[in-house]
Amino acid sequence: MTTPDPLLTTAQAAELLGTTERFPRRLIAERRIAFVKLGRHVRIPASAIAEFITARTVQPVTVRRTQLRRAA
């Protein structure tokens, strides 16, 4: 049997993201992140936070110095 994915409150999700609690609530309202509704309580799976971060991670651009020296 697999271990269930931990469910986080919006406060816990905000702490992981380094934001205020308003940001995860907005993500939920705009349906930009997966969430679980338990009665009137809303929980975010930890894997959904990881997927959100991975999907929005931008890799740095590598520029060669020779390209910077070209004259027009």
PDB file of N, H, CA, C and O in Angstrom:
ATOM      1  N   MET A   1       0.851  -1.186   0.000  1.00  0.00           N
ATOM      2  CA  MET A   1       0.000   0.000   0.000  1.00  0.00           C
ATOM      3  C   MET A   1       0.894   1.246   0.000  1.00  0.00           C
ATOM      4  O   MET A   1       1.880   1.310   0.733  1.00  0.00           O
ATOM      5  N   THR A   2       0.543   2.217  -0.817  1.00  0.00           N
ATOM      6  H   THR A   2      -0.259   2.165  -1.412  1.00  0.00           H
ATOM      7  CA  THR A   2       1.336   3.443  -0.907  1.00  0.00           C
ATOM      8  C   THR A   2       0.934   4.410   0.192  1.00  0.00           C
ATOM      9  O   THR A   2      -0.194   4.384   0.685  1.00  0.00           O
ATOM     10  N   THR A   3       1.858   5.247   0.558  1.00  0.00           N
ATOM     11  H   THR A   3       2.774   5.269   0.158  1.00  0.00           H
ATOM     12  CA  THR A   3       1.595   6.263   1.572  1.00  0.00           C
ATOM     13  C   THR A   3       0.763   7.371   0.943  1.00  0.00           C
ATOM     14  O   THR A   3       1.106   7.865  -0.131  1.00  0.00           O
ATOM     15  N   PRO A   4      -0.328   7.770   1.599  1.00  0.00           N
ATOM     16  CA  PRO A   4      -1.151   8.844   1.026  1.00  0.00           C
ATOM     17  C   PRO A   4      -0.395  10.168   1.013  1.00  0.00           C
ATOM     18  O   PRO A   4       0.442  10.434   1.877  1.00  0.00           O
ATOM     19  N   ASP A   5      -0.704  10.979   0.027  1.00  0.00           N
ATOM     20  H   ASP A   5      -1.383  10.763  -0.674  1.00  0.00           H
ATOM     21  CA  ASP A   5      -0.098  12.300  -0.114  1.00  0.00           C
ATOM     22  C   ASP A   5      -0.619  13.199   1.012  1.00  0.00           C
ATOM     23  O   ASP A   5      -1.832  13.318   1.184  1.00  0.00           O
ATOM     24  N   PRO A   6       0.268  13.832   1.780  1.00  0.00           N
ATOM     25  CA  PRO A   6      -0.221  14.697   2.862  1.00  0.00           C
ATOM     26  C   PRO A   6      -1.030  15.876   2.316  1.00  0.00           C
ATOM     27  O   PRO A   6      -0.688  16.462   1.289  1.00  0.00           O
ATOM     28  N   LEU A   7      -2.092  16.202   3.014  1.00  0.00           N
ATOM     29  H   LEU A   7      -2.370  15.726   3.848  1.00  0.00           H
ATOM     30  CA  LEU A   7      -2.943  17.328   2.638  1.00  0.00           C
ATOM     31  C   LEU A   7      -2.584  18.520   3.510  1.00  0.00           C
ATOM     32  O   LEU A   7      -2.522  18.409   4.735  1.00  0.00           O
ATOM     33  N   LEU A   8      -2.348  19.657   2.874  1.00  0.00           N
ATOM     34  H   LEU A   8      -2.397  19.747   1.879  1.00  0.00           H
ATOM     35  CA  LEU A   8      -1.917  20.861   3.568  1.00  0.00           C
ATOM     36  C   LEU A   8      -3.044  21.881   3.631  1.00  0.00           C
ATOM     37  O   LEU A   8      -3.874  21.969   2.726  1.00  0.00           O
ATOM     38  N   THR A   9      -3.060  22.640   4.699  1.00  0.00           N
ATOM     39  H   THR A   9      -2.386  22.568   5.434  1.00  0.00           H
ATOM     40  CA  THR A   9      -3.988  23.764   4.778  1.00  0.00           C
ATOM     41  C   THR A   9      -3.446  24.882   3.902  1.00  0.00           C
ATOM     42  O   THR A   9      -2.302  24.818   3.450  1.00  0.00           O
ATOM     43  N   THR A  10      -4.244  25.891   3.662  1.00  0.00           N
ATOM     44  H   THR A  10      -5.173  25.943   4.029  1.00  0.00           H
ATOM     45  CA  THR A  10      -3.766  27.019   2.857  1.00  0.00           C
ATOM     46  C   THR A  10      -2.619  27.742   3.577  1.00  0.00           C
ATOM     47  O   THR A  10      -1.719  28.274   2.927  1.00  0.00           O
ATOM     48  N   ALA A  11      -2.648  27.762   4.898  1.00  0.00           N
ATOM     49  H   ALA A  11      -3.379  27.330   5.426  1.00  0.00           H
ATOM     50  CA  ALA A  11      -1.561  28.395   5.659  1.00  0.00           C
ATOM     51  C   ALA A  11      -0.261  27.617   5.483  1.00  0.00           C
ATOM     52  O   ALA A  11       0.801  28.217   5.314  1.00  0.00           O
ATOM     53  N   GLN A  12      -0.335  26.288   5.520  1.00  0.00           N
ATOM     54  H   GLN A  12      -1.197  25.801   5.657  1.00  0.00           H
ATOM     55  CA  GLN A  12       0.858  25.459   5.338  1.00  0.00           C
ATOM     56  C   GLN A  12       1.387  25.588   3.911  1.00  0.00           C
ATOM     57  O   GLN A  12       2.598  25.650   3.699  1.00  0.00           O
ATOM     58  N   ALA A  13       0.483  25.627   2.934  1.00  0.00           N
ATOM     59  H   ALA A  13      -0.501  25.576   3.106  1.00  0.00           H
ATOM     60  CA  ALA A  13       0.892  25.789   1.529  1.00  0.00           C
ATOM     61  C   ALA A  13       1.565  27.146   1.331  1.00  0.00           C
ATOM     62  O   ALA A  13       2.564  27.251   0.621  1.00  0.00           O
ATOM     63  N   ALA A  14       1.020  28.170   1.954  1.00  0.00           N
ATOM     64  H   ALA A  14       0.208  28.085   2.531  1.00  0.00           H
ATOM     65  CA  ALA A  14       1.606  29.510   1.845  1.00  0.00           C
ATOM     66  C   ALA A  14       3.005  29.532   2.451  1.00  0.00           C
ATOM     67  O   ALA A  14       3.905  30.181   1.917  1.00  0.00           O
ATOM     68  N   GLU A  15       3.186  28.838   3.546  1.00  0.00           N
ATOM     69  H   GLU A  15       2.456  28.311   3.980  1.00  0.00           H
ATOM     70  CA  GLU A  15       4.509  28.773   4.170  1.00  0.00           C
ATOM     71  C   GLU A  15       5.510  28.079   3.251  1.00  0.00           C
ATOM     72  O   GLU A  15       6.652  28.523   3.135  1.00  0.00           O
ATOM     73  N   LEU A  16       5.093  26.996   2.596  1.00  0.00           N
ATOM     74  H   LEU A  16       4.165  26.635   2.690  1.00  0.00           H
ATOM     75  CA  LEU A  16       5.979  26.296   1.659  1.00  0.00           C
ATOM     76  C   LEU A  16       6.340  27.174   0.465  1.00  0.00           C
ATOM     77  O   LEU A  16       7.469  27.136  -0.026  1.00  0.00           O
ATOM     78  N   LEU A  17       5.376  27.963   0.003  1.00  0.00           N
ATOM     79  H   LEU A  17       4.459  27.993   0.401  1.00  0.00           H
ATOM     80  CA  LEU A  17       5.597  28.833  -1.149  1.00  0.00           C
ATOM     81  C   LEU A  17       6.286  30.145  -0.764  1.00  0.00           C
ATOM     82  O   LEU A  17       6.767  30.873  -1.632  1.00  0.00           O
ATOM     83  N   GLY A  18       6.333  30.438   0.516  1.00  0.00           N
ATOM     84  H   GLY A  18       5.942  29.847   1.221  1.00  0.00           H
ATOM     85  CA  GLY A  18       6.939  31.685   0.962  1.00  0.00           C
ATOM     86  C   GLY A  18       6.080  32.899   0.650  1.00  0.00           C
ATOM     87  O   GLY A  18       6.594  33.976   0.348  1.00  0.00           O
ATOM     88  N   THR A  19       4.778  32.719   0.724  1.00  0.00           N
ATOM     89  H   THR A  19       4.360  31.844   0.968  1.00  0.00           H
ATOM     90  CA  THR A  19       3.844  33.805   0.408  1.00  0.00           C
ATOM     91  C   THR A  19       2.851  33.978   1.555  1.00  0.00           C
ATOM     92  O   THR A  19       2.926  33.298   2.579  1.00  0.00           O
ATOM     93  N   THR A  20       1.931  34.896   1.354  1.00  0.00           N
ATOM     94  H   THR A  20       1.869  35.448   0.522  1.00  0.00           H
ATOM     95  CA  THR A  20       0.849  35.043   2.323  1.00  0.00           C
ATOM     96  C   THR A  20      -0.202  33.973   2.039  1.00  0.00           C
ATOM     97  O   THR A  20      -0.151  33.315   1.000  1.00  0.00           O
ATOM     98  N   GLU A  21      -1.133  33.800   2.936  1.00  0.00           N
ATOM     99  H   GLU A  21      -1.175  34.335   3.780  1.00  0.00           H
ATOM    100  CA  GLU A  21      -2.184  32.794   2.772  1.00  0.00           C
ATOM    101  C   GLU A  21      -3.134  33.151   1.621  1.00  0.00           C
ATOM    102  O   GLU A  21      -3.826  32.284   1.088  1.00  0.00           O
ATOM    103  N   ARG A  22      -3.160  34.394   1.257  1.00  0.00           N
ATOM    104  H   ARG A  22      -2.598  35.098   1.690  1.00  0.00           H
ATOM    105  CA  ARG A  22      -4.049  34.842   0.188  1.00  0.00           C
ATOM    106  C   ARG A  22      -3.680  34.222  -1.167  1.00  0.00           C
ATOM    107  O   ARG A  22      -4.560  33.931  -1.977  1.00  0.00           O
ATOM    108  N   PHE A  23      -2.377  34.019  -1.411  1.00  0.00           N
ATOM    109  H   PHE A  23      -1.662  34.255  -0.753  1.00  0.00           H
ATOM    110  CA  PHE A  23      -1.933  33.488  -2.701  1.00  0.00           C
ATOM    111  C   PHE A  23      -2.464  32.075  -2.971  1.00  0.00           C
ATOM    112  O   PHE A  23      -3.047  31.857  -4.033  1.00  0.00           O
ATOM    113  N   PRO A  24      -2.291  31.101  -2.059  1.00  0.00           N
ATOM    114  CA  PRO A  24      -2.876  29.780  -2.331  1.00  0.00           C
ATOM    115  C   PRO A  24      -4.401  29.814  -2.457  1.00  0.00           C
ATOM    116  O   PRO A  24      -4.983  29.052  -3.229  1.00  0.00           O
ATOM    117  N   ARG A  25      -5.033  30.691  -1.703  1.00  0.00           N
ATOM    118  H   ARG A  25      -4.560  31.310  -1.076  1.00  0.00           H
ATOM    119  CA  ARG A  25      -6.490  30.810  -1.825  1.00  0.00           C
ATOM    120  C   ARG A  25      -6.872  31.296  -3.225  1.00  0.00           C
ATOM    121  O   ARG A  25      -7.861  30.837  -3.797  1.00  0.00           O
ATOM    122  N   ARG A  26      -6.085  32.227  -3.774  1.00  0.00           N
ATOM    123  H   ARG A  26      -5.282  32.600  -3.309  1.00  0.00           H
ATOM    124  CA  ARG A  26      -6.352  32.720  -5.126  1.00  0.00           C
ATOM    125  C   ARG A  26      -6.114  31.623  -6.160  1.00  0.00           C
ATOM    126  O   ARG A  26      -6.876  31.497  -7.119  1.00  0.00           O
ATOM    127  N   LEU A  27      -5.055  30.826  -5.970  1.00  0.00           N
ATOM    128  H   LEU A  27      -4.435  30.928  -5.191  1.00  0.00           H
ATOM    129  CA  LEU A  27      -4.794  29.707  -6.881  1.00  0.00           C
ATOM    130  C   LEU A  27      -5.967  28.736  -6.889  1.00  0.00           C
ATOM    131  O   LEU A  27      -6.341  28.218  -7.941  1.00  0.00           O
ATOM    132  N   ILE A  28      -6.541  28.492  -5.727  1.00  0.00           N
ATOM    133  H   ILE A  28      -6.237  28.913  -4.872  1.00  0.00           H
ATOM    134  CA  ILE A  28      -7.697  27.595  -5.622  1.00  0.00           C
ATOM    135  C   ILE A  28      -8.906  28.216  -6.310  1.00  0.00           C
ATOM    136  O   ILE A  28      -9.594  27.544  -7.079  1.00  0.00           O
ATOM    137  N   ALA A  29      -9.169  29.480  -6.045  1.00  0.00           N
ATOM    138  H   ALA A  29      -8.610  30.026  -5.421  1.00  0.00           H
ATOM    139  CA  ALA A  29     -10.330  30.164  -6.627  1.00  0.00           C
ATOM    140  C   ALA A  29     -10.251  30.200  -8.144  1.00  0.00           C
ATOM    141  O   ALA A  29     -11.273  30.089  -8.822  1.00  0.00           O
ATOM    142  N   GLU A  30      -9.032  30.357  -8.688  1.00  0.00           N
ATOM    143  H   GLU A  30      -8.202  30.448  -8.138  1.00  0.00           H
ATOM    144  CA  GLU A  30      -8.843  30.418 -10.142  1.00  0.00           C
ATOM    145  C   GLU A  30      -8.628  29.041 -10.751  1.00  0.00           C
ATOM    146  O   GLU A  30      -8.388  28.928 -11.954  1.00  0.00           O
ATOM    147  N   ARG A  31      -8.712  27.984  -9.930  1.00  0.00           N
ATOM    148  H   ARG A  31      -8.907  28.076  -8.954  1.00  0.00           H
ATOM    149  CA  ARG A  31      -8.531  26.588 -10.368  1.00  0.00           C
ATOM    150  C   ARG A  31      -7.175  26.387 -11.047  1.00  0.00           C
ATOM    151  O   ARG A  31      -7.079  25.662 -12.037  1.00  0.00           O
ATOM    152  N   ARG A  32      -6.119  27.034 -10.513  1.00  0.00           N
ATOM    153  H   ARG A  32      -6.198  27.623  -9.708  1.00  0.00           H
ATOM    154  CA  ARG A  32      -4.777  26.909 -11.072  1.00  0.00           C
ATOM    155  C   ARG A  32      -3.955  25.860 -10.350  1.00  0.00           C
ATOM    156  O   ARG A  32      -2.825  25.580 -10.750  1.00  0.00           O
ATOM    157  N   ILE A  33      -4.508  25.267  -9.279  1.00  0.00           N
ATOM    158  H   ILE A  33      -5.426  25.495  -8.955  1.00  0.00           H
ATOM    159  CA  ILE A  33      -3.816  24.233  -8.521  1.00  0.00           C
ATOM    160  C   ILE A  33      -4.852  23.198  -8.065  1.00  0.00           C
ATOM    161  O   ILE A  33      -6.009  23.528  -7.804  1.00  0.00           O
ATOM    162  N   ALA A  34      -4.413  21.956  -7.977  1.00  0.00           N
ATOM    163  H   ALA A  34      -3.474  21.688  -8.189  1.00  0.00           H
ATOM    164  CA  ALA A  34      -5.314  20.891  -7.531  1.00  0.00           C
ATOM    165  C   ALA A  34      -5.584  21.058  -6.033  1.00  0.00           C
ATOM    166  O   ALA A  34      -4.700  21.452  -5.273  1.00  0.00           O
ATOM    167  N   PHE A  35      -6.814  20.753  -5.622  1.00  0.00           N
ATOM    168  H   PHE A  35      -7.533  20.433  -6.239  1.00  0.00           H
ATOM    169  CA  PHE A  35      -7.167  20.835  -4.206  1.00  0.00           C
ATOM    170  C   PHE A  35      -8.238  19.813  -3.886  1.00  0.00           C
ATOM    171  O   PHE A  35      -8.883  19.264  -4.780  1.00  0.00           O
ATOM    172  N   VAL A  36      -8.417  19.566  -2.603  1.00  0.00           N
ATOM    173  H   VAL A  36      -7.894  20.012  -1.877  1.00  0.00           H
ATOM    174  CA  VAL A  36      -9.406  18.599  -2.117  1.00  0.00           C
ATOM    175  C   VAL A  36     -10.376  19.349  -1.225  1.00  0.00           C
ATOM    176  O   VAL A  36      -9.970  20.117  -0.353  1.00  0.00           O
ATOM    177  N   LYS A  37     -11.653  19.122  -1.450  1.00  0.00           N
ATOM    178  H   LYS A  37     -11.983  18.498  -2.159  1.00  0.00           H
ATOM    179  CA  LYS A  37     -12.687  19.768  -0.643  1.00  0.00           C
ATOM    180  C   LYS A  37     -13.230  18.726   0.338  1.00  0.00           C
ATOM    181  O   LYS A  37     -13.790  17.712  -0.079  1.00  0.00           O
ATOM    182  N   LEU A  38     -13.067  18.971   1.623  1.00  0.00           N
ATOM    183  H   LEU A  38     -12.612  19.795   1.962  1.00  0.00           H
ATOM    184  CA  LEU A  38     -13.558  18.085   2.679  1.00  0.00           C
ATOM    185  C   LEU A  38     -14.616  18.843   3.466  1.00  0.00           C
ATOM    186  O   LEU A  38     -14.309  19.538   4.434  1.00  0.00           O
ATOM    187  N   GLY A  39     -15.861  18.699   3.039  1.00  0.00           N
ATOM    188  H   GLY A  39     -16.109  18.134   2.252  1.00  0.00           H
ATOM    189  CA  GLY A  39     -16.917  19.499   3.643  1.00  0.00           C
ATOM    190  C   GLY A  39     -16.687  20.951   3.285  1.00  0.00           C
ATOM    191  O   GLY A  39     -16.654  21.305   2.107  1.00  0.00           O
ATOM    192  N   ARG A  40     -16.528  21.787   4.283  1.00  0.00           N
ATOM    193  H   ARG A  40     -16.555  21.500   5.241  1.00  0.00           H
ATOM    194  CA  ARG A  40     -16.235  23.199   4.014  1.00  0.00           C
ATOM    195  C   ARG A  40     -14.749  23.503   4.070  1.00  0.00           C
ATOM    196  O   ARG A  40     -14.333  24.638   3.842  1.00  0.00           O
ATOM    197  N   HIS A  41     -13.944  22.483   4.375  1.00  0.00           N
ATOM    198  H   HIS A  41     -14.282  21.560   4.560  1.00  0.00           H
ATOM    199  CA  HIS A  41     -12.491  22.649   4.455  1.00  0.00           C
ATOM    200  C   HIS A  41     -11.847  22.378   3.106  1.00  0.00           C
ATOM    201  O   HIS A  41     -12.271  21.490   2.366  1.00  0.00           O
ATOM    202  N   VAL A  42     -10.822  23.150   2.798  1.00  0.00           N
ATOM    203  H   VAL A  42     -10.477  23.871   3.399  1.00  0.00           H
ATOM    204  CA  VAL A  42     -10.079  22.992   1.551  1.00  0.00           C
ATOM    205  C   VAL A  42      -8.654  22.620   1.909  1.00  0.00           C
ATOM    206  O   VAL A  42      -8.023  23.267   2.744  1.00  0.00           O
ATOM    207  N   ARG A  43      -8.147  21.565   1.267  1.00  0.00           N
ATOM    208  H   ARG A  43      -8.660  21.039   0.588  1.00  0.00           H
ATOM    209  CA  ARG A  43      -6.778  21.113   1.507  1.00  0.00           C
ATOM    210  C   ARG A  43      -6.067  20.969   0.173  1.00  0.00           C
ATOM    211  O   ARG A  43      -6.689  20.645  -0.840  1.00  0.00           O
ATOM    212  N   ILE A  44      -4.763  21.210   0.176  1.00  0.00           N
ATOM    213  H   ILE A  44      -4.259  21.473   0.998  1.00  0.00           H
ATOM    214  CA  ILE A  44      -3.957  21.120  -1.035  1.00  0.00           C
ATOM    215  C   ILE A  44      -2.976  19.960  -0.866  1.00  0.00           C
ATOM    216  O   ILE A  44      -2.220  19.934   0.106  1.00  0.00           O
ATOM    217  N   PRO A  45      -2.975  18.999  -1.796  1.00  0.00           N
ATOM    218  CA  PRO A  45      -1.999  17.915  -1.699  1.00  0.00           C
ATOM    219  C   PRO A  45      -0.569  18.465  -1.839  1.00  0.00           C
ATOM    220  O   PRO A  45      -0.322  19.376  -2.629  1.00  0.00           O
ATOM    221  N   ALA A  46       0.352  17.907  -1.074  1.00  0.00           N
ATOM    222  H   ALA A  46       0.151  17.167  -0.433  1.00  0.00           H
ATOM    223  CA  ALA A  46       1.744  18.362  -1.126  1.00  0.00           C
ATOM    224  C   ALA A  46       2.315  18.182  -2.528  1.00  0.00           C
ATOM    225  O   ALA A  46       3.138  18.984  -2.971  1.00  0.00           O
ATOM    226  N   SER A  47       1.884  17.135  -3.227  1.00  0.00           N
ATOM    227  H   SER A  47       1.215  16.484  -2.867  1.00  0.00           H
ATOM    228  CA  SER A  47       2.372  16.906  -4.593  1.00  0.00           C
ATOM    229  C   SER A  47       1.905  18.014  -5.540  1.00  0.00           C
ATOM    230  O   SER A  47       2.605  18.330  -6.501  1.00  0.00           O
ATOM    231  N   ALA A  48       0.740  18.605  -5.285  1.00  0.00           N
ATOM    232  H   ALA A  48       0.171  18.348  -4.503  1.00  0.00           H
ATOM    233  CA  ALA A  48       0.245  19.699  -6.126  1.00  0.00           C
ATOM    234  C   ALA A  48       1.125  20.934  -5.968  1.00  0.00           C
ATOM    235  O   ALA A  48       1.350  21.665  -6.933  1.00  0.00           O
ATOM    236  N   ILE A  49       1.620  21.168  -4.759  1.00  0.00           N
ATOM    237  H   ILE A  49       1.437  20.574  -3.976  1.00  0.00           H
ATOM    238  CA  ILE A  49       2.531  22.296  -4.526  1.00  0.00           C
ATOM    239  C   ILE A  49       3.838  22.053  -5.280  1.00  0.00           C
ATOM    240  O   ILE A  49       4.365  22.956  -5.930  1.00  0.00           O
ATOM    241  N   ALA A  50       4.357  20.821  -5.186  1.00  0.00           N
ATOM    242  H   ALA A  50       3.929  20.088  -4.658  1.00  0.00           H
ATOM    243  CA  ALA A  50       5.603  20.475  -5.883  1.00  0.00           C
ATOM    244  C   ALA A  50       5.441  20.624  -7.393  1.00  0.00           C
ATOM    245  O   ALA A  50       6.333  21.151  -8.059  1.00  0.00           O
ATOM    246  N   GLU A  51       4.311  20.166  -7.943  1.00  0.00           N
ATOM    247  H   GLU A  51       3.587  19.738  -7.402  1.00  0.00           H
ATOM    248  CA  GLU A  51       4.048  20.287  -9.383  1.00  0.00           C
ATOM    249  C   GLU A  51       3.944  21.753  -9.792  1.00  0.00           C
ATOM    250  O   GLU A  51       4.448  22.143 -10.845  1.00  0.00           O
ATOM    251  N   PHE A  52       3.294  22.561  -8.963  1.00  0.00           N
ATOM    252  H   PHE A  52       2.885  22.244  -8.107  1.00  0.00           H
ATOM    253  CA  PHE A  52       3.139  23.983  -9.248  1.00  0.00           C
ATOM    254  C   PHE A  52       4.509  24.662  -9.336  1.00  0.00           C
ATOM    255  O   PHE A  52       4.766  25.449 -10.247  1.00  0.00           O
ATOM    256  N   ILE A  53       5.373  24.347  -8.383  1.00  0.00           N
ATOM    257  H   ILE A  53       5.164  23.708  -7.643  1.00  0.00           H
ATOM    258  CA  ILE A  53       6.717  24.937  -8.369  1.00  0.00           C
ATOM    259  C   ILE A  53       7.520  24.468  -9.576  1.00  0.00           C
ATOM    260  O   ILE A  53       8.177  25.275 -10.233  1.00  0.00           O
ATOM    261  N   THR A  54       7.475  23.175  -9.873  1.00  0.00           N
ATOM    262  H   THR A  54       6.941  22.520  -9.339  1.00  0.00           H
ATOM    263  CA  THR A  54       8.221  22.622 -11.004  1.00  0.00           C
ATOM    264  C   THR A  54       7.763  23.223 -12.325  1.00  0.00           C
ATOM    265  O   THR A  54       8.591  23.543 -13.178  1.00  0.00           O
ATOM    266  N   ALA A  55       6.466  23.378 -12.501  1.00  0.00           N
ATOM    267  H   ALA A  55       5.794  23.117 -11.808  1.00  0.00           H
ATOM    268  CA  ALA A  55       5.926  23.896 -13.755  1.00  0.00           C
ATOM    269  C   ALA A  55       6.297  25.359 -13.985  1.00  0.00           C
ATOM    270  O   ALA A  55       6.339  25.819 -15.126  1.00  0.00           O
ATOM    271  N   ARG A  56       6.562  26.084 -12.910  1.00  0.00           N
ATOM    272  H   ARG A  56       6.527  25.710 -11.984  1.00  0.00           H
ATOM    273  CA  ARG A  56       6.850  27.507 -13.048  1.00  0.00           C
ATOM    274  C   ARG A  56       8.313  27.865 -12.807  1.00  0.00           C
ATOM    275  O   ARG A  56       8.658  29.041 -12.692  1.00  0.00           O
ATOM    276  N   THR A  57       9.161  26.862 -12.730  1.00  0.00           N
ATOM    277  H   THR A  57       8.881  25.906 -12.823  1.00  0.00           H
ATOM    278  CA  THR A  57      10.593  27.107 -12.555  1.00  0.00           C
ATOM    279  C   THR A  57      11.201  27.473 -13.897  1.00  0.00           C
ATOM    280  O   THR A  57      11.055  26.741 -14.876  1.00  0.00           O
ATOM    281  N   VAL A  58      11.880  28.601 -13.936  1.00  0.00           N
ATOM    282  H   VAL A  58      11.999  29.195 -13.141  1.00  0.00           H
ATOM    283  CA  VAL A  58      12.496  29.097 -15.164  1.00  0.00           C
ATOM    284  C   VAL A  58      13.993  28.843 -15.079  1.00  0.00           C
ATOM    285  O   VAL A  58      14.642  29.216 -14.101  1.00  0.00           O
ATOM    286  N   GLN A  59      14.532  28.210 -16.104  1.00  0.00           N
ATOM    287  H   GLN A  59      14.005  27.907 -16.899  1.00  0.00           H
ATOM    288  CA  GLN A  59      15.958  27.918 -16.154  1.00  0.00           C
ATOM    289  C   GLN A  59      16.718  29.145 -16.654  1.00  0.00           C
ATOM    290  O   GLN A  59      16.205  29.892 -17.488  1.00  0.00           O
ATOM    291  N   PRO A  60      17.936  29.361 -16.153  1.00  0.00           N
ATOM    292  CA  PRO A  60      18.709  30.518 -16.589  1.00  0.00           C
ATOM    293  C   PRO A  60      19.149  30.385 -18.046  1.00  0.00           C
ATOM    294  O   PRO A  60      19.329  29.276 -18.550  1.00  0.00           O
ATOM    295  N   VAL A  61      19.319  31.507 -18.703  1.00  0.00           N
ATOM    296  H   VAL A  61      19.173  32.407 -18.293  1.00  0.00           H
ATOM    297  CA  VAL A  61      19.768  31.542 -20.086  1.00  0.00           C
ATOM    298  C   VAL A  61      21.283  31.684 -20.071  1.00  0.00           C
ATOM    299  O   VAL A  61      21.831  32.518 -19.351  1.00  0.00           O
ATOM    300  N   THR A  62      21.947  30.867 -20.866  1.00  0.00           N
ATOM    301  H   THR A  62      21.501  30.190 -21.451  1.00  0.00           H
ATOM    302  CA  THR A  62      23.402  30.988 -20.957  1.00  0.00           C
ATOM    303  C   THR A  62      23.743  31.713 -22.245  1.00  0.00           C
ATOM    304  O   THR A  62      23.320  31.305 -23.326  1.00  0.00           O
ATOM    305  N   VAL A  63      24.501  32.780 -22.129  1.00  0.00           N
ATOM    306  H   VAL A  63      24.844  33.112 -21.250  1.00  0.00           H
ATOM    307  CA  VAL A  63      24.883  33.602 -23.276  1.00  0.00           C
ATOM    308  C   VAL A  63      26.407  33.553 -23.385  1.00  0.00           C
ATOM    309  O   VAL A  63      27.116  33.763 -22.401  1.00  0.00           O
ATOM    310  N   ARG A  64      26.888  33.280 -24.564  1.00  0.00           N
ATOM    311  H   ARG A  64      26.312  33.109 -25.364  1.00  0.00           H
ATOM    312  CA  ARG A  64      28.332  33.274 -24.779  1.00  0.00           C
ATOM    313  C   ARG A  64      28.838  34.701 -24.860  1.00  0.00           C
ATOM    314  O   ARG A  64      28.163  35.587 -25.385  1.00  0.00           O
ATOM    315  N   ARG A  65      30.023  34.909 -24.341  1.00  0.00           N
ATOM    316  H   ARG A  65      30.571  34.190 -23.915  1.00  0.00           H
ATOM    317  CA  ARG A  65      30.611  36.250 -24.359  1.00  0.00           C
ATOM    318  C   ARG A  65      30.869  36.716 -25.798  1.00  0.00           C
ATOM    319  O   ARG A  65      30.824  37.919 -26.056  1.00  0.00           O
ATOM    320  N   THR A  66      31.138  35.807 -26.740  1.00  0.00           N
ATOM    321  H   THR A  66      31.175  34.830 -26.530  1.00  0.00           H
ATOM    322  CA  THR A  66      31.402  36.205 -28.110  1.00  0.00           C
ATOM    323  C   THR A  66      30.176  36.848 -28.746  1.00  0.00           C
ATOM    324  O   THR A  66      30.303  37.711 -29.614  1.00  0.00           O
ATOM    325  N   GLN A  67      28.998  36.431 -28.318  1.00  0.00           N
ATOM    326  H   GLN A  67      28.895  35.729 -27.613  1.00  0.00           H
ATOM    327  CA  GLN A  67      27.772  37.015 -28.863  1.00  0.00           C
ATOM    328  C   GLN A  67      27.577  38.438 -28.353  1.00  0.00           C
ATOM    329  O   GLN A  67      26.933  39.255 -29.011  1.00  0.00           O
ATOM    330  N   LEU A  68      28.127  38.730 -27.190  1.00  0.00           N
ATOM    331  H   LEU A  68      28.650  38.067 -26.655  1.00  0.00           H
ATOM    332  CA  LEU A  68      27.962  40.074 -26.624  1.00  0.00           C
ATOM    333  C   LEU A  68      28.872  41.096 -27.294  1.00  0.00           C
ATOM    334  O   LEU A  68      28.597  42.294 -27.226  1.00  0.00           O
ATOM    335  N   ARG A  69      29.948  40.654 -27.938  1.00  0.00           N
ATOM    336  H   ARG A  69      30.171  39.681 -27.994  1.00  0.00           H
ATOM    337  CA  ARG A  69      30.937  41.564 -28.522  1.00  0.00           C
ATOM    338  C   ARG A  69      30.661  41.917 -29.959  1.00  0.00           C
ATOM    339  O   ARG A  69      31.398  42.724 -30.526  1.00  0.00           O
ATOM    340  N   ARG A  70      29.667  41.374 -30.568  1.00  0.00           N
ATOM    341  H   ARG A  70      29.069  40.718 -30.107  1.00  0.00           H
ATOM    342  CA  ARG A  70      29.411  41.633 -31.998  1.00  0.00           C
ATOM    343  C   ARG A  70      29.034  43.084 -32.225  1.00  0.00           C
ATOM    344  O   ARG A  70      28.265  43.670 -31.463  1.00  0.00           O
ATOM    345  N   ALA A  71      29.578  43.644 -33.266  1.00  0.00           N
ATOM    346  H   ALA A  71      30.203  43.168 -33.885  1.00  0.00           H
ATOM    347  CA  ALA A  71      29.225  45.007 -33.651  1.00  0.00           C
ATOM    348  C   ALA A  71      28.167  44.957 -34.736  1.00  0.00           C
ATOM    349  O   ALA A  71      28.124  44.018 -35.531  1.00  0.00           O
ATOM    350  N   ALA A  72      27.338  45.943 -34.764  1.00  0.00           N
ATOM    351  H   ALA A  72      27.374  46.705 -34.118  1.00  0.00           H
ATOM    352  CA  ALA A  72      26.266  45.964 -35.758  1.00  0.00           C
ATOM    353  C   ALA A  72      26.743  46.367 -37.117  1.00  0.00           C
ATOM    354  O   ALA A  72      25.950  46.429 -38.057  1.00  0.00           O
TER     355      ALA A  72
END
